[in-house]
Amino acid sequence: MKFFLLALIALGLVGCATGHCRARKGNQPATVFVYKSDGSKQCAMGAPVSLETMAEELKGLKVISQVKKSDGKMYAMVCGGPTGKINVYEILATDLVKAEGAGFKELKSDN
Protein backbone atom coordinates (compact mmCIF):
# COMPACT_ATOMS: atom_id res chain seq x y z
CA MET A 1 0.00 0.00 0.00
CA LYS A 2 2.84 2.43 0.84
CA PHE A 3 4.54 1.64 -2.46
CA PHE A 4 1.33 2.36 -4.39
CA LEU A 5 0.88 5.69 -2.60
CA LEU A 6 4.50 6.72 -3.22
CA ALA A 7 4.23 5.73 -6.89
CA LEU A 8 1.07 7.80 -7.25
CA ILE A 9 2.74 10.85 -5.69
CA ALA A 10 5.82 10.40 -7.89
CA LEU A 11 3.66 10.27 -11.03
CA GLY A 12 1.93 13.47 -9.99
CA LEU A 13 5.23 15.25 -9.45
CA VAL A 14 6.67 14.04 -12.76
CA GLY A 15 3.55 15.16 -14.60
CA CYS A 16 3.79 18.66 -13.12
CA ALA A 17 7.53 18.85 -13.80
CA THR A 18 6.89 18.30 -17.51
CA GLY A 19 4.59 21.31 -17.63
CA HIS A 20 1.21 19.62 -17.85
CA CYS A 21 0.00 21.28 -14.65
CA ARG A 22 0.64 24.70 -16.15
CA ALA A 23 -0.92 23.97 -19.52
CA ARG A 24 -3.37 26.56 -20.78
CA LYS A 25 -7.00 25.60 -20.42
CA GLY A 26 -9.65 26.65 -22.85
CA ASN A 27 -9.18 30.12 -24.30
CA GLN A 28 -6.67 31.41 -21.75
CA PRO A 29 -4.01 33.55 -23.46
CA ALA A 30 -0.34 32.56 -23.37
CA THR A 31 1.75 34.32 -20.74
CA VAL A 32 5.45 34.92 -20.13
CA PHE A 33 7.49 36.06 -17.14
CA VAL A 34 9.64 39.18 -17.36
CA TYR A 35 12.03 40.58 -14.76
CA LYS A 36 14.26 43.46 -13.82
CA SER A 37 16.71 43.92 -10.93
CA ASP A 38 15.14 45.60 -7.92
CA GLY A 39 18.29 47.71 -7.50
CA SER A 40 19.07 46.53 -3.97
CA LYS A 41 22.70 46.50 -2.85
CA GLN A 42 24.49 44.48 -0.17
CA CYS A 43 24.88 46.02 3.31
CA ALA A 44 21.62 47.92 2.74
CA MET A 45 23.43 50.46 0.57
CA GLY A 46 20.67 50.60 -2.06
CA ALA A 47 16.94 50.72 -1.45
CA PRO A 48 15.09 48.03 -3.41
CA VAL A 49 12.36 49.11 -5.81
CA SER A 50 9.04 47.64 -4.67
CA LEU A 51 6.98 45.38 -6.90
CA GLU A 52 4.20 47.95 -7.06
CA THR A 53 6.50 50.84 -8.01
CA MET A 54 8.26 48.87 -10.73
CA ALA A 55 4.93 47.58 -12.08
CA GLU A 56 4.18 51.20 -13.05
CA GLU A 57 6.89 50.79 -15.71
CA LEU A 58 4.59 48.22 -17.32
CA LYS A 59 1.78 50.75 -17.54
CA GLY A 60 -0.74 49.75 -20.18
CA LEU A 61 0.21 46.07 -19.94
CA LYS A 62 -1.87 43.51 -18.06
CA VAL A 63 0.15 42.23 -15.08
CA ILE A 64 -1.26 38.85 -14.11
CA SER A 65 1.04 38.14 -11.16
CA GLN A 66 4.14 39.57 -9.53
CA VAL A 67 6.76 38.23 -7.13
CA LYS A 68 10.19 39.18 -5.79
CA LYS A 69 12.80 36.45 -6.33
CA SER A 70 16.51 35.80 -6.45
CA ASP A 71 18.12 35.63 -9.89
CA GLY A 72 19.93 32.46 -8.78
CA LYS A 73 23.39 33.79 -9.59
CA MET A 74 26.34 34.00 -7.22
CA TYR A 75 27.75 37.41 -6.28
CA ALA A 76 30.91 38.41 -4.41
CA MET A 77 30.14 39.46 -0.85
CA VAL A 78 31.00 43.16 -0.90
CA CYS A 79 29.13 46.15 0.45
CA GLY A 80 27.52 48.01 -2.42
CA GLY A 81 27.50 44.93 -4.65
CA PRO A 82 24.24 43.62 -6.14
CA THR A 83 22.03 41.30 -4.09
CA GLY A 84 20.61 39.46 -7.09
CA LYS A 85 17.02 40.23 -6.11
CA ILE A 86 14.65 40.68 -9.05
CA ASN A 87 11.05 41.72 -9.52
CA VAL A 88 9.22 39.20 -11.70
CA TYR A 89 5.95 39.88 -13.53
CA GLU A 90 3.69 37.54 -15.47
CA ILE A 91 2.32 39.31 -18.55
CA LEU A 92 0.62 38.34 -21.80
CA ALA A 93 3.05 36.89 -24.33
CA THR A 94 1.79 39.42 -26.87
CA ASP A 95 3.16 42.22 -24.64
CA LEU A 96 6.71 40.84 -24.41
CA VAL A 97 8.21 43.27 -26.93
CA LYS A 98 6.67 46.26 -25.12
CA ALA A 99 8.06 45.02 -21.77
CA GLU A 100 11.50 44.54 -23.29
CA GLY A 101 11.29 48.10 -24.60
CA ALA A 102 10.81 49.20 -20.98
CA GLY A 103 14.04 47.41 -19.97
CA PHE A 104 12.61 44.08 -18.78
CA LYS A 105 14.02 40.72 -19.82
CA GLU A 106 12.16 37.48 -20.39
CA LEU A 107 12.67 35.02 -17.54
CA LYS A 108 13.71 31.76 -19.14
CA SER A 109 13.16 28.45 -17.40
CA ASP A 110 16.91 28.14 -16.75
CA ASN A 111 16.98 31.41 -14.69
MMTF fields as JSON, N, C-alpha, C and O atoms, coordinates in Angstrom:
{
  "mmtfVersion": "1.0.0",
  "mmtfProducer": "UNKNOWN",
  "numBonds": 443,
  "numAtoms": 444,
  "numGroups": 111,
  "numChains": 1,
  "numModels": 1,
  "chainsPerModel": [1],
  "groupsPerChain": [111],
  "chainIdList": ["A"],
  "bondAtomList": [4, 2, 8, 6, 12, 10, 16, 14, 20, 18, 24, 22, 28, 26, 32, 30, 36, 34, 40, 38, 44, 42, 48, 46, 52, 50, 56, 54, 60, 58, 64, 62, 68, 66, 72, 70, 76, 74, 80, 78, 84, 82, 88, 86, 92, 90, 96, 94, 100, 98, 104, 102, 108, 106, 112, 110, 116, 114, 120, 118, 124, 122, 128, 126, 132, 130, 136, 134, 140, 138, 144, 142, 148, 146, 152, 150, 156, 154, 160, 158, 164, 162, 168, 166, 172, 170, 176, 174, 180, 178, 184, 182, 188, 186, 192, 190, 196, 194, 200, 198, 204, 202, 208, 206, 212, 210, 216, 214, 220, 218, 224, 222, 228, 226, 232, 230, 236, 234, 240, 238, 244, 242, 248, 246, 252, 250, 256, 254, 260, 258, 264, 262, 268, 266, 272, 270, 276, 274, 280, 278, 284, 282, 288, 286, 292, 290, 296, 294, 300, 298, 304, 302, 308, 306, 312, 310, 316, 314, 320, 318, 324, 322, 328, 326, 332, 330, 336, 334, 340, 338, 344, 342, 348, 346, 352, 350, 356, 354, 360, 358, 364, 362, 368, 366, 372, 370, 376, 374, 380, 378, 384, 382, 388, 386, 392, 390, 396, 394, 400, 398, 404, 402, 408, 406, 412, 410, 416, 414, 420, 418, 424, 422, 428, 426, 432, 430, 436, 434, 440, 438],
  "bondOrderList": [1, 1, 1, 1, 1, 1, 1, 1, 1, 1, 1, 1, 1, 1, 1, 1, 1, 1, 1, 1, 1, 1, 1, 1, 1, 1, 1, 1, 1, 1, 1, 1, 1, 1, 1, 1, 1, 1, 1, 1, 1, 1, 1, 1, 1, 1, 1, 1, 1, 1, 1, 1, 1, 1, 1, 1, 1, 1, 1, 1, 1, 1, 1, 1, 1, 1, 1, 1, 1, 1, 1, 1, 1, 1, 1, 1, 1, 1, 1, 1, 1, 1, 1, 1, 1, 1, 1, 1, 1, 1, 1, 1, 1, 1, 1, 1, 1, 1, 1, 1, 1, 1, 1, 1, 1, 1, 1, 1, 1, 1],
  "groupList": [{"groupName": "MET", "atomNameList": ["N", "CA", "C", "O"], "elementList": ["N", "C", "C", "O"], "formalChargeList": [0, 0, 0, 0], "bondAtomList": [1, 0, 2, 1, 3, 2], "bondOrderList": [1, 1, 2], "singleLetterCode": "M", "chemCompType": "L-PEPTIDE LINKING"}, {"groupName": "LYS", "atomNameList": ["N", "CA", "C", "O"], "elementList": ["N", "C", "C", "O"], "formalChargeList": [0, 0, 0, 0], "bondAtomList": [1, 0, 2, 1, 3, 2], "bondOrderList": [1, 1, 2], "singleLetterCode": "K", "chemCompType": "L-PEPTIDE LINKING"}, {"groupName": "PHE", "atomNameList": ["N", "CA", "C", "O"], "elementList": ["N", "C", "C", "O"], "formalChargeList": [0, 0, 0, 0], "bondAtomList": [1, 0, 2, 1, 3, 2], "bondOrderList": [1, 1, 2], "singleLetterCode": "F", "chemCompType": "L-PEPTIDE LINKING"}, {"groupName": "LEU", "atomNameList": ["N", "CA", "C", "O"], "elementList": ["N", "C", "C", "O"], "formalChargeList": [0, 0, 0, 0], "bondAtomList": [1, 0, 2, 1, 3, 2], "bondOrderList": [1, 1, 2], "singleLetterCode": "L", "chemCompType": "L-PEPTIDE LINKING"}, {"groupName": "ALA", "atomNameList": ["N", "CA", "C", "O"], "elementList": ["N", "C", "C", "O"], "formalChargeList": [0, 0, 0, 0], "bondAtomList": [1, 0, 2, 1, 3, 2], "bondOrderList": [1, 1, 2], "singleLetterCode": "A", "chemCompType": "L-PEPTIDE LINKING"}, {"groupName": "ILE", "atomNameList": ["N", "CA", "C", "O"], "elementList": ["N", "C", "C", "O"], "formalChargeList": [0, 0, 0, 0], "bondAtomList": [1, 0, 2, 1, 3, 2], "bondOrderList": [1, 1, 2], "singleLetterCode": "I", "chemCompType": "L-PEPTIDE LINKING"}, {"groupName": "GLY", "atomNameList": ["N", "CA", "C", "O"], "elementList": ["N", "C", "C", "O"], "formalChargeList": [0, 0, 0, 0], "bondAtomList": [1, 0, 2, 1, 3, 2], "bondOrderList": [1, 1, 2], "singleLetterCode": "G", "chemCompType": "PEPTIDE LINKING"}, {"groupName": "VAL", "atomNameList": ["N", "CA", "C", "O"], "elementList": ["N", "C", "C", "O"], "formalChargeList": [0, 0, 0, 0], "bondAtomList": [1, 0, 2, 1, 3, 2], "bondOrderList": [1, 1, 2], "singleLetterCode": "V", "chemCompType": "L-PEPTIDE LINKING"}, {"groupName": "CYS", "atomNameList": ["N", "CA", "C", "O"], "elementList": ["N", "C", "C", "O"], "formalChargeList": [0, 0, 0, 0], "bondAtomList": [1, 0, 2, 1, 3, 2], "bondOrderList": [1, 1, 2], "singleLetterCode": "C", "chemCompType": "L-PEPTIDE LINKING"}, {"groupName": "THR", "atomNameList": ["N", "CA", "C", "O"], "elementList": ["N", "C", "C", "O"], "formalChargeList": [0, 0, 0, 0], "bondAtomList": [1, 0, 2, 1, 3, 2], "bondOrderList": [1, 1, 2], "singleLetterCode": "T", "chemCompType": "L-PEPTIDE LINKING"}, {"groupName": "HIS", "atomNameList": ["N", "CA", "C", "O"], "elementList": ["N", "C", "C", "O"], "formalChargeList": [0, 0, 0, 0], "bondAtomList": [1, 0, 2, 1, 3, 2], "bondOrderList": [1, 1, 2], "singleLetterCode": "H", "chemCompType": "L-PEPTIDE LINKING"}, {"groupName": "ARG", "atomNameList": ["N", "CA", "C", "O"], "elementList": ["N", "C", "C", "O"], "formalChargeList": [0, 0, 0, 0], "bondAtomList": [1, 0, 2, 1, 3, 2], "bondOrderList": [1, 1, 2], "singleLetterCode": "R", "chemCompType": "L-PEPTIDE LINKING"}, {"groupName": "ASN", "atomNameList": ["N", "CA", "C", "O"], "elementList": ["N", "C", "C", "O"], "formalChargeList": [0, 0, 0, 0], "bondAtomList": [1, 0, 2, 1, 3, 2], "bondOrderList": [1, 1, 2], "singleLetterCode": "N", "chemCompType": "L-PEPTIDE LINKING"}, {"groupName": "GLN", "atomNameList": ["N", "CA", "C", "O"], "elementList": ["N", "C", "C", "O"], "formalChargeList": [0, 0, 0, 0], "bondAtomList": [1, 0, 2, 1, 3, 2], "bondOrderList": [1, 1, 2], "singleLetterCode": "Q", "chemCompType": "L-PEPTIDE LINKING"}, {"groupName": "PRO", "atomNameList": ["N", "CA", "C", "O"], "elementList": ["N", "C", "C", "O"], "formalChargeList": [0, 0, 0, 0], "bondAtomList": [1, 0, 2, 1, 3, 2], "bondOrderList": [1, 1, 2], "singleLetterCode": "P", "chemCompType": "L-PEPTIDE LINKING"}, {"groupName": "TYR", "atomNameList": ["N", "CA", "C", "O"], "elementList": ["N", "C", "C", "O"], "formalChargeList": [0, 0, 0, 0], "bondAtomList": [1, 0, 2, 1, 3, 2], "bondOrderList": [1, 1, 2], "singleLetterCode": "Y", "chemCompType": "L-PEPTIDE LINKING"}, {"groupName": "SER", "atomNameList": ["N", "CA", "C", "O"], "elementList": ["N", "C", "C", "O"], "formalChargeList": [0, 0, 0, 0], "bondAtomList": [1, 0, 2, 1, 3, 2], "bondOrderList": [1, 1, 2], "singleLetterCode": "S", "chemCompType": "L-PEPTIDE LINKING"}, {"groupName": "ASP", "atomNameList": ["N", "CA", "C", "O"], "elementList": ["N", "C", "C", "O"], "formalChargeList": [0, 0, 0, 0], "bondAtomList": [1, 0, 2, 1, 3, 2], "bondOrderList": [1, 1, 2], "singleLetterCode": "D", "chemCompType": "L-PEPTIDE LINKING"}, {"groupName": "GLU", "atomNameList": ["N", "CA", "C", "O"], "elementList": ["N", "C", "C", "O"], "formalChargeList": [0, 0, 0, 0], "bondAtomList": [1, 0, 2, 1, 3, 2], "bondOrderList": [1, 1, 2], "singleLetterCode": "E", "chemCompType": "L-PEPTIDE LINKING"}],
  "groupTypeList": [0, 1, 2, 2, 3, 3, 4, 3, 5, 4, 3, 6, 3, 7, 6, 8, 4, 9, 6, 10, 8, 11, 4, 11, 1, 6, 12, 13, 14, 4, 9, 7, 2, 7, 15, 1, 16, 17, 6, 16, 1, 13, 8, 4, 0, 6, 4, 14, 7, 16, 3, 18, 9, 0, 4, 18, 18, 3, 1, 6, 3, 1, 7, 5, 16, 13, 7, 1, 1, 16, 17, 6, 1, 0, 15, 4, 0, 7, 8, 6, 6, 14, 9, 6, 1, 5, 12, 7, 15, 18, 5, 3, 4, 9, 17, 3, 7, 1, 4, 18, 6, 4, 6, 2, 1, 18, 3, 1, 16, 17, 12],
  "groupIdList": [1, 2, 3, 4, 5, 6, 7, 8, 9, 10, 11, 12, 13, 14, 15, 16, 17, 18, 19, 20, 21, 22, 23, 24, 25, 26, 27, 28, 29, 30, 31, 32, 33, 34, 35, 36, 37, 38, 39, 40, 41, 42, 43, 44, 45, 46, 47, 48, 49, 50, 51, 52, 53, 54, 55, 56, 57, 58, 59, 60, 61, 62, 63, 64, 65, 66, 67, 68, 69, 70, 71, 72, 73, 74, 75, 76, 77, 78, 79, 80, 81, 82, 83, 84, 85, 86, 87, 88, 89, 90, 91, 92, 93, 94, 95, 96, 97, 98, 99, 100, 101, 102, 103, 104, 105, 106, 107, 108, 109, 110, 111],
  "secStructList": [7, 2, 2, 2, 2, 2, 2, 2, 2, 2, 2, 2, 2, 2, 2, 2, 2, 6, 6, 4, 4, 4, 7, 7, 7, 6, 6, 7, 7, 7, 3, 3, 3, 3, 3, 3, 3, 7, 7, 7, 5, 4, 4, 4, 6, 5, 7, 7, 7, 7, 2, 2, 2, 2, 2, 4, 4, 4, 6, 6, 1, 7, 3, 3, 3, 3, 3, 3, 3, 3, 7, 7, 7, 7, 7, 7, 7, 7, 6, 6, 1, 5, 7, 7, 3, 3, 3, 3, 3, 3, 3, 3, 4, 4, 4, 2, 2, 2, 2, 2, 2, 6, 6, 7, 3, 3, 7, 7, 6, 6, 7],
  "xCoordList": [0.828, 0.0, 0.877, 0.586, 1.95, 2.838, 3.493, 3.631, 3.896, 4.541, 3.584, 3.984, 2.332, 1.33, 1.138, 1.062, 1.061, 0.877, 2.085, 1.921, 3.293, 4.503, 4.585, 4.986, 4.209, 4.232, 3.24, 3.531, 2.085, 1.07, 1.562, 1.375, 2.179, 2.737, 3.845, 3.904, 4.722, 5.819, 5.284, 5.823, 4.244, 3.658, 3.084, 3.202, 2.469, 1.927, 3.02, 2.865, 4.123, 5.234, 5.899, 6.26, 6.062, 6.674, 5.775, 6.267, 4.49, 3.553, 3.629, 3.628, 3.696, 3.79, 5.137, 5.211, 6.193, 7.529, 7.638, 8.455, 6.83, 6.889, 6.013, 5.946, 5.338, 4.59, 3.108, 2.383, 2.632, 1.213, 0.323, -0.816, 0.806, -0.003, -0.179, -1.115, 0.714, 0.644, 0.078, 0.081, -0.401, -0.925, -2.129, -2.922, -2.238, -3.367, -4.641, -4.648, -5.706, -6.996, -7.945, -8.038, -8.644, -9.65, -9.044, -8.089, -9.599, -9.178, -8.257, -8.168, -7.575, -6.669, -5.48, -4.881, -5.14, -4.011, -2.67, -2.538, -1.684, -0.339, 0.299, 0.097, 1.068, 1.749, 3.245, 3.685, 4.014, 5.454, 5.807, 5.025, 6.992, 7.491, 8.625, 9.524, 8.571, 9.638, 10.175, 9.485, 11.413, 12.026, 12.963, 13.39, 13.262, 14.259, 14.821, 14.098, 16.095, 16.712, 15.958, 15.501, 15.832, 15.141, 16.077, 15.651, 17.347, 18.295, 18.884, 19.645, 18.545, 19.071, 20.562, 21.056, 21.259, 22.701, 22.994, 22.245, 24.083, 24.489, 24.802, 25.17, 24.655, 24.877, 23.869, 24.142, 22.709, 21.615, 22.054, 21.617, 22.927, 23.426, 22.55, 22.761, 21.581, 20.674, 19.272, 19.049, 18.33, 16.943, 16.332, 16.419, 15.717, 15.087, 13.83, 13.113, 13.58, 12.356, 11.25, 11.418, 10.13, 9.036, 8.389, 8.516, 7.697, 6.977, 5.965, 5.844, 5.251, 4.199, 4.775, 4.233, 5.877, 6.502, 7.027, 6.815, 7.712, 8.259, 7.151, 7.311, 6.041, 4.927, 4.409, 3.836, 4.605, 4.18, 4.939, 4.455, 6.131, 6.895, 6.233, 6.538, 5.33, 4.591, 3.201, 2.277, 3.074, 1.783, 1.206, 1.9, -0.064, -0.736, -0.694, -1.406, 0.145, 0.209, -0.534, -0.539, -1.155, -1.871, -0.859, -0.216, -0.72, 0.15, -0.726, -1.626, -0.453, -1.265, -0.812, -1.638, 0.503, 1.04, 2.392, 3.011, 2.838, 4.141, 4.738, 4.024, 6.065, 6.755, 8.205, 8.79, 8.768, 10.186, 10.939, 10.545, 12.028, 12.797, 14.293, 14.708, 15.068, 16.51, 16.789, 16.096, 17.787, 18.118, 18.886, 19.128, 19.267, 19.93, 21.42, 22.066, 21.966, 23.393, 24.178, 23.622, 25.473, 26.341, 27.021, 27.435, 27.128, 27.753, 28.802, 28.639, 29.891, 30.91, 30.286, 29.477, 30.663, 30.138, 30.936, 32.053, 30.334, 30.995, 29.923, 28.945, 30.109, 29.133, 29.013, 30.013, 27.792, 27.523, 27.349, 26.934, 27.672, 27.497, 26.031, 25.263, 25.636, 24.244, 23.843, 24.668, 22.551, 22.027, 21.488, 21.342, 21.194, 20.614, 19.103, 18.51, 18.478, 17.021, 16.392, 16.841, 15.349, 14.651, 13.152, 12.608, 12.505, 11.047, 10.572, 10.995, 9.689, 9.216, 7.723, 6.944, 7.343, 5.955, 5.501, 6.229, 4.298, 3.692, 2.809, 1.921, 3.066, 2.321, 1.871, 2.289, 1.032, 0.615, 1.802, 2.586, 1.936, 3.051, 3.05, 4.109, 1.887, 1.789, 2.378, 2.629, 2.603, 3.16, 4.663, 5.244, 5.288, 6.71, 7.589, 8.466, 7.373, 8.21, 8.078, 9.071, 6.874, 6.67, 7.415, 8.027, 7.364, 8.057, 9.568, 10.266, 10.068, 11.504, 11.909, 13.014, 11.023, 11.286, 11.39, 12.027, 10.752, 10.811, 11.982, 12.099, 12.848, 14.041, 13.907, 14.823, 12.79, 12.606, 13.172, 13.288, 13.524, 14.025, 13.09, 12.485, 12.983, 12.159, 12.869, 14.068, 12.128, 12.672, 12.554, 11.457, 13.678, 13.711, 13.655, 13.92, 13.309, 13.162, 14.481, 14.476, 15.614, 16.91, 17.387, 18.473, 16.615, 16.977, 16.464, 16.664],
  "yCoordList": [-1.189, 0.0, 1.26, 2.214, 1.268, 2.432, 2.65, 3.78, 1.531, 1.645, 2.266, 3.13, 1.839, 2.36, 3.864, 4.628, 4.278, 5.689, 6.51, 7.592, 6.011, 6.716, 6.804, 7.834, 5.731, 5.728, 6.753, 7.446, 6.842, 7.802, 9.239, 10.076, 9.522, 10.85, 11.166, 12.274, 10.195, 10.396, 10.699, 11.565, 10.008, 10.267, 11.675, 12.344, 12.12, 13.469, 14.515, 15.503, 14.3, 15.25, 15.267, 16.333, 14.111, 14.038, 14.717, 15.422, 14.522, 15.161, 16.669, 17.349, 17.209, 18.66, 19.181, 20.281, 18.42, 18.849, 18.971, 19.746, 18.221, 18.298, 19.403, 19.587, 20.146, 21.31, 21.099, 22.051, 19.875, 19.616, 20.343, 20.678, 20.589, 21.28, 22.75, 23.394, 23.279, 24.701, 24.907, 26.026, 23.849, 23.969, 24.906, 24.951, 25.653, 26.563, 25.752, 24.692, 26.254, 25.6, 26.489, 27.69, 25.894, 26.65, 27.77, 27.562, 28.955, 30.116, 31.052, 32.235, 30.546, 31.415, 31.813, 30.964, 33.103, 33.549, 33.073, 32.827, 32.951, 32.557, 33.692, 34.868, 33.33, 34.319, 34.028, 32.913, 35.05, 34.924, 35.66, 36.465, 35.372, 36.062, 36.98, 36.576, 38.215, 39.18, 39.667, 39.605, 40.15, 40.582, 41.746, 42.05, 42.387, 43.456, 43.477, 43.196, 43.806, 43.919, 44.934, 45.959, 44.638, 45.599, 46.7, 47.586, 46.656, 47.714, 47.65, 48.536, 46.611, 46.529, 46.196, 45.507, 46.705, 46.496, 45.856, 46.033, 45.12, 44.48, 45.53, 46.658, 45.159, 46.023, 47.171, 48.238, 46.934, 47.916, 49.259, 50.313, 49.211, 50.463, 50.963, 52.07, 50.177, 50.595, 50.147, 48.974, 51.061, 50.719, 49.938, 50.378, 48.79, 48.031, 48.73, 49.382, 48.587, 49.114, 48.098, 46.909, 48.555, 47.638, 47.094, 47.671, 45.976, 45.38, 46.359, 46.486, 47.037, 47.953, 49.135, 49.531, 49.697, 50.84, 50.443, 51.161, 49.302, 48.87, 48.473, 48.633, 47.964, 47.578, 48.775, 48.604, 49.988, 51.196, 51.359, 52.021, 50.755, 50.794, 49.947, 50.094, 49.064, 48.222, 48.797, 48.078, 50.079, 50.751, 50.445, 50.528, 50.094, 49.752, 48.269, 47.801, 47.514, 46.065, 45.383, 45.876, 44.262, 43.514, 42.69, 41.791, 43.001, 42.232, 41.195, 41.542, 39.938, 38.849, 38.469, 38.211, 38.434, 38.14, 38.821, 39.207, 38.961, 39.572, 38.958, 38.615, 38.822, 38.235, 38.715, 38.964, 38.841, 39.179, 37.858, 37.016, 37.687, 36.447, 36.755, 37.906, 35.719, 35.804, 35.397, 34.534, 35.997, 35.627, 34.307, 33.791, 33.761, 32.463, 32.497, 31.45, 33.672, 33.788, 34.039, 34.467, 33.767, 34.004, 35.365, 35.741, 36.091, 37.406, 37.462, 36.852, 38.204, 38.412, 39.166, 40.072, 38.79, 39.462, 40.743, 40.718, 41.867, 43.157, 44.229, 44.261, 45.082, 46.152, 47.003, 47.423, 47.245, 48.008, 47.144, 47.631, 45.846, 44.928, 44.523, 44.68, 44.008, 43.622, 42.448, 41.606, 42.409, 41.301, 40.174, 39.045, 40.469, 39.463, 39.343, 38.412, 40.251, 40.235, 40.854, 41.888, 40.199, 40.677, 40.745, 40.013, 41.631, 41.716, 41.004, 41.329, 40.03, 39.197, 39.444, 39.484, 39.607, 39.88, 38.904, 38.636, 38.375, 37.541, 38.451, 39.131, 38.451, 39.307, 38.458, 37.309, 39.021, 38.341, 38.241, 39.183, 37.101, 36.888, 37.924, 38.271, 38.415, 39.42, 40.765, 41.618, 40.963, 42.221, 42.145, 43.093, 41.035, 40.841, 41.932, 42.465, 42.265, 43.272, 44.627, 45.336, 44.987, 46.255, 46.25, 47.251, 45.124, 45.023, 45.105, 45.743, 44.466, 44.539, 45.97, 46.403, 46.692, 48.096, 48.952, 50.006, 48.487, 49.2, 48.706, 49.084, 47.862, 47.414, 46.081, 45.683, 45.385, 44.083, 42.999, 43.179, 41.869, 40.716, 39.545, 39.432, 38.678, 37.481, 36.525, 36.283, 35.988, 35.024, 33.648, 33.106, 33.094, 31.757, 30.725, 31.028, 29.508, 28.446, 28.093, 27.504, 28.442, 28.137, 29.243, 29.118, 30.332, 31.412, 31.105, 31.89],
  "zCoordList": [0.0, 0.0, 0.0, -0.721, 0.805, 0.838, -0.523, -0.989, -1.154, -2.464, -3.473, -4.253, -3.467, -4.385, -4.171, -5.134, -2.925, -2.601, -3.044, -3.607, -2.797, -3.223, -4.748, -5.289, -5.436, -6.894, -7.447, -8.422, -6.825, -7.254, -7.072, -7.956, -5.946, -5.687, -6.689, -7.222, -6.945, -7.891, -9.289, -9.978, -9.713, -11.027, -11.101, -12.127, -10.028, -9.99, -10.108, -10.825, -9.405, -9.454, -10.824, -11.321, -11.435, -12.758, -13.773, -14.654, -13.672, -14.596, -14.502, -15.528, -13.294, -13.122, -13.597, -14.144, -13.401, -13.805, -15.318, -15.815, -16.056, -17.513, -18.062, -19.278, -17.192, -17.626, -17.801, -18.091, -17.634, -17.852, -16.844, -17.169, -15.657, -14.647, -14.985, -14.511, -15.797, -16.154, -17.551, -18.063, -18.164, -19.521, -19.538, -18.598, -20.639, -20.775, -20.92, -21.545, -20.343, -20.416, -21.19, -20.937, -22.127, -22.855, -23.666, -24.414, -23.518, -24.3, -23.53, -23.859, -22.516, -21.753, -22.629, -23.288, -22.636, -23.462, -22.898, -21.699, -23.783, -23.367, -22.574, -22.88, -21.558, -20.739, -20.691, -20.969, -20.335, -20.133, -18.847, -18.341, -18.328, -17.141, -17.569, -18.307, -17.098, -17.357, -16.011, -14.993, -16.025, -14.762, -14.986, -16.1, -13.856, -13.815, -12.395, -11.439, -12.251, -10.933, -10.091, -10.596, -8.794, -7.923, -7.435, -6.693, -7.841, -7.503, -6.108, -5.719, -5.344, -3.973, -3.991, -4.884, -2.983, -2.846, -1.49, -0.529, -1.431, -0.175, 0.885, 0.559, 2.142, 3.306, 3.339, 3.889, 2.745, 2.739, 2.17, 2.632, 1.155, 0.568, -0.573, -1.069, -0.995, -2.062, -1.726, -1.426, -1.772, -1.449, -2.613, -3.76, -2.338, -3.413, -3.929, -3.17, -5.21, -5.81, -5.536, -5.811, -4.999, -4.666, -5.935, -7.014, -5.78, -6.897, -7.489, -8.708, -6.617, -7.059, -7.835, -8.867, -7.332, -8.005, -9.377, -10.355, -9.456, -10.734, -11.71, -12.92, -11.205, -12.076, -12.865, -13.941, -12.34, -13.05, -14.37, -15.288, -14.464, -15.709, -16.787, -17.971, -16.381, -17.316, -17.577, -17.958, -17.369, -17.536, -18.917, -19.931, -18.933, -20.178, -20.488, -21.376, -19.756, -19.945, -18.806, -17.678, -19.096, -18.062, -17.265, -17.808, -15.973, -15.083, -14.381, -13.616, -14.648, -14.107, -12.704, -11.828, -12.493, -11.165, -11.029, -12.02, -9.791, -9.529, -8.275, -7.333, -8.276, -7.135, -7.131, -8.185, -5.943, -5.789, -5.608, -4.802, -6.369, -6.329, -6.364, -6.499, -6.241, -6.447, -7.885, -8.424, -8.515, -9.894, -9.965, -11.057, -8.821, -8.78, -9.077, -9.115, -9.288, -9.594, -8.313, -7.302, -8.372, -7.222, -7.379, -8.475, -6.277, -6.281, -5.181, -4.125, -5.437, -4.412, -3.256, -3.458, -2.043, -0.853, -0.631, -0.113, -1.035, -0.901, -0.733, -1.48, 0.227, 0.446, -0.813, -1.394, -1.215, -2.42, -3.657, -4.709, -3.527, -4.652, -4.785, -3.837, -5.937, -6.142, -5.256, -4.901, -4.906, -4.094, -4.96, -4.492, -6.207, -7.092, -6.955, -7.5, -6.249, -6.114, -7.362, -7.856, -7.855, -9.046, -8.796, -7.97, -9.519, -9.522, -10.783, -11.893, -10.596, -11.701, -11.912, -10.96, -13.178, -13.533, -14.605, -15.56, -14.444, -15.47, -16.318, -15.804, -17.622, -18.55, -19.738, -19.881, -20.572, -21.799, -22.742, -22.864, -23.41, -24.333, -25.446, -25.97, -25.809, -26.872, -26.456, -27.307, -25.149, -24.638, -24.367, -23.841, -24.719, -24.405, -25.018, -24.338, -26.259, -26.931, -26.231, -26.07, -25.819, -25.116, -23.779, -23.405, -23.057, -21.771, -21.971, -21.183, -23.015, -23.292, -23.641, -23.315, -24.294, -24.603, -23.348, -23.356, -22.258, -20.978, -20.12, -18.955, -20.695, -19.973, -19.248, -18.528, -19.419, -18.783, -19.685, -20.897, -19.078, -19.819, -19.564, -18.498, -20.56, -20.389, -19.443, -19.576, -18.493, -17.542, -18.164, -18.297, -18.538, -19.144, -18.039, -16.876, -18.406, -17.401, -16.725, -15.644, -17.341, -16.746, -15.809, -15.242, -15.62, -14.69, -13.323, -12.397]
}
